[in-house]
Amino acid sequence: MSVNVKVPILTVDNLKVHFPVDTGTFFTKNKTLKAVDGVSFQLHEGETLSVVGESGCGKSTLGRAVLQLLHNTDGQVVWMGQSITGHSVKEMRPLRKQMQIIFQDPLASLDPRMTIGEIIAEPLVTHHPELAGKAVRYRVREMMDIVGLLPRMINRYPHEFSGGQCQRIGIARAMILQPRVIVCDEPVSALDVSIQAQIINLLGELQQKFGLSLLFISHDLSIVRHISHRVMVLYLGNVMEIADKDDLYNSPKHPYTQALISAVPAPDPAVRKKRVVLKGDLPSPIDPPSGCVFRTRCLYADEQCSQKKPDLVDCSTSGLNRRHQVACYKIETIDD
Amino acid sequence: MNDNIILEVKNLNTRFDTPDGEVAAANEISFTLKKGESLGVVGESGSGKTQIFMALMGLLAKNGKTTGEAIFKGQNILGLPVTELNKVRGVSLSMIFQDPMTSLNPYLKVSRQMTEVLIEHQGMSQKEALEKSIEMLELVGIPEARKRVHMYPHEFSGGMRQRVMIAIALLCEPNLLIADEPTTALDVTIQAQILDLLHDLKDKLGMSIVMITHDLGVIASMCDHVMVMYGGRVVETGSVQALFSDAKHPYTRGLLQSMPRIDGDHNEDLYAIPGQPPNLQALPQGCAFQPRCQYATDLCQQERPPTTEFDAGRTASCHQLSSAFHTSSPVKKNPVHVVEGVL
């Protein structure tokens, strides 16, 4: 699969999403929850960029802000050279055709009172009201066939389908307008292992066939390794590391990435490896640590880390125009 | 009887009466577990893996019933009256559940939920019980246990709550701990902490652990023996090494191959088992896995496969064990297009 490096389809620059939090008293100042705090990346055509991190690290918020389903507090989202930051619903509508989303809970994201034919057709009917009913149904059947659903099930309701099939319905709905970007928000984490593999293969197949770009949000590092071209590691709304898949997994630079990768139990009893076990829990994003947000759980943290937030710096060892960026002061002292 | 055997389950069957007829959730389950060993139970949702152990604990839903025998420390615990059962469960037999938020009582402080167990089962005084609770919270790695014991469950994070659950389960130093998906709801870094903790505790207290999970990675890193379930039956058992290096049943093989691996080959498609996990209410004829199995023959569609024992504790239930697929290398490529099963 070749990735066109020249044309970023989506550019995100210093994106911040902050939520005001009511502290409950009249006299104290309201606090802000910094869900996403200065994230920048580019997504190219035909590429899969994965966003990984623990729950509460802001990965879903990032996905929604990229699609402008949530308005960002600061920063820019640029869609094919045109800024879409702060666009109103009406201004966004024509662009929605090109950017779609798949949600985590396959059944909850489908209206139980609509047949799956109606569900899959809905985006098409909204954006192309001129299409005749017959043409719509033809397109729906065609799309059902592509995602591996039997077209004769078009009149059934979501509850008649299993989790994996519901996710296929969600994918068909996202695909029917032939978008250029799909944000996949934990699309397989609610599914059984054998069904997970089916859906991952389907996404890969669709990407090849239609040249889709995917922003793949997941907490499962094994799946991410399988599906991505590039991976971005998020911690408390900040990018810790972003790199090509193989660079990231073969030589993770950031201590958080190293811990994340080593925490995944390998499905092989012969490699009962010693894990880097992080102490403690994720700090609250309302009161993040000063300086580097990861320093409270980091093995290498010292005085310097609490002063100022580290910038993302380039540390590529190989590669031509791809970059391996890390936000850490201590990369020199940490061995791979 | 061997003194080393802590739990022996013989021919356990679990049935549920539903408006649509009887559902057989677990059938002809037999296994033994030795002292200090850990057993992994793997299967997809609806394979009956949880129901076996809910039956052992006497926690089946009202419409459920169980037959068979479960000898725990020389006593059959199936069908015991509640008062008798209460002398066993929570004392020498404990269980932890998947979701720590729903299994702790949100209205009661952790201290109350912990001391209750000790006062009831061991006749301790309030003060002794509190001391013991704090000690246990420290053992499972809760910082400032003396302060935090007086908090409510919502004041703990997910990983901390799961630790509290484990602490409660361990209060009476059980001989057997049943962990039902203990880390599924947790992040990987917290999962690593909990798995390490269970490992340490197993060595320290010499307990046996049953780990119910769908994550083969957890099994590989934790367990000595594995039991694979499909459609309410055991399809394969064996030591963890044997099962991972030489899986006999096509379902086990498919499961192992369909796992995306963090340490493996990443440029090919994943192997995907076609079709859907079976509905227990409408199991297929013959072998339950037959509609999804690429080696199925007419025999598989007619008769349920017998269980073949290769070694002590190494079994598989499949008609095709001797056939070609065991000598050839497993199929890598997917069927071109997966069309989902009939509805």
Chai-1 contact restraints between the chains, C-beta under 6 A:
chainA,res_idxA,chainB,res_idxB,connection_type,confidence,min_distance_angstrom,max_distance_angstrom,comment,restraint_id
A,E54,B,D187,contact,1.0,0.0,6.0,A-B,restraint_1
A,S55,B,D187,contact,1.0,0.0,6.0,A-B,restraint_2
A,G148,B,V338,contact,1.0,0.0,6.0,A-B,restraint_3
A,S162,B,Q276,contact,1.0,0.0,6.0,A-B,restraint_4
A,Q165,B,E340,contact,1.0,0.0,6.0,A-B,restraint_5
A,D192,B,E44,contact,1.0,0.0,6.0,A-B,restraint_6
A,D192,B,S45,contact,1.0,0.0,6.0,A-B,restraint_7
A,V193,B,H214,contact,1.0,0.0,6.0,A-B,restraint_8
A,V193,B,S258,contact,1.0,0.0,6.0,A-B,restraint_9
A,S194,B,S258,contact,1.0,0.0,6.0,A-B,restraint_10
A,S194,B,I273,contact,1.0,0.0,6.0,A-B,restraint_11
A,A197,B,S258,contact,1.0,0.0,6.0,A-B,restraint_12
A,A197,B,L270,contact,1.0,0.0,6.0,A-B,restraint_13
A,A197,B,A272,contact,1.0,0.0,6.0,A-B,restraint_14
A,Q198,B,A272,contact,1.0,0.0,6.0,A-B,restraint_15
A,Q198,B,V338,contact,1.0,0.0,6.0,A-B,restraint_16
A,I200,B,L270,contact,1.0,0.0,6.0,A-B,restraint_17
A,N201,B,D269,contact,1.0,0.0,6.0,A-B,restraint_18
A,N201,B,L270,contact,1.0,0.0,6.0,A-B,restraint_19
A,N201,B,A272,contact,1.0,0.0,6.0,A-B,restraint_20
A,L221,B,I262,contact,1.0,0.0,6.0,A-B,restraint_21
A,S222,B,P260,contact,1.0,0.0,6.0,A-B,restraint_22
A,S222,B,R261,contact,1.0,0.0,6.0,A-B,restraint_23
A,S222,B,I262,contact,1.0,0.0,6.0,A-B,restraint_24
A,I223,B,P260,contact,1.0,0.0,6.0,A-B,restraint_25
A,R225,B,I262,contact,1.0,0.0,6.0,A-B,restraint_26
A,R225,B,H266,contact,1.0,0.0,6.0,A-B,restraint_27
A,H226,B,P260,contact,1.0,0.0,6.0,A-B,restraint_28
A,H226,B,H266,contact,1.0,0.0,6.0,A-B,restraint_29
A,A263,B,V188,contact,1.0,0.0,6.0,A-B,restraint_30
A,A263,B,T189,contact,1.0,0.0,6.0,A-B,restraint_31
A,A263,B,A192,contact,1.0,0.0,6.0,A-B,restraint_32
A,V264,B,V188,contact,1.0,0.0,6.0,A-B,restraint_33
A,V264,B,I262,contact,1.0,0.0,6.0,A-B,restraint_34
A,P265,B,G217,contact,1.0,0.0,6.0,A-B,restraint_35
A,P265,B,V218,contact,1.0,0.0,6.0,A-B,restraint_36
A,P265,B,S221,contact,1.0,0.0,6.0,A-B,restraint_37
A,A266,B,D263,contact,1.0,0.0,6.0,A-B,restraint_38
A,P267,B,L216,contact,1.0,0.0,6.0,A-B,restraint_39
A,P267,B,G217,contact,1.0,0.0,6.0,A-B,restraint_40
A,P267,B,A220,contact,1.0,0.0,6.0,A-B,restraint_41
A,P267,B,M259,contact,1.0,0.0,6.0,A-B,restraint_42
A,D268,B,A220,contact,1.0,0.0,6.0,A-B,restraint_43
A,D268,B,F244,contact,1.0,0.0,6.0,A-B,restraint_44
A,P269,B,A220,contact,1.0,0.0,6.0,A-B,restraint_45
A,P269,B,V240,contact,1.0,0.0,6.0,A-B,restraint_46
A,P269,B,Q241,contact,1.0,0.0,6.0,A-B,restraint_47
A,P269,B,F244,contact,1.0,0.0,6.0,A-B,restraint_48
A,R272,B,S221,contact,1.0,0.0,6.0,A-B,restraint_49
A,R275,B,A192,contact,1.0,0.0,6.0,A-B,restraint_50
A,V277,B,A192,contact,1.0,0.0,6.0,A-B,restraint_51
A,V277,B,Q193,contact,1.0,0.0,6.0,A-B,restraint_52
A,V277,B,D196,contact,1.0,0.0,6.0,A-B,restraint_53
A,L278,B,T189,contact,1.0,0.0,6.0,A-B,restraint_54
A,D281,B,S157,contact,1.0,0.0,6.0,A-B,restraint_55
A,D281,B,G159,contact,1.0,0.0,6.0,A-B,restraint_56
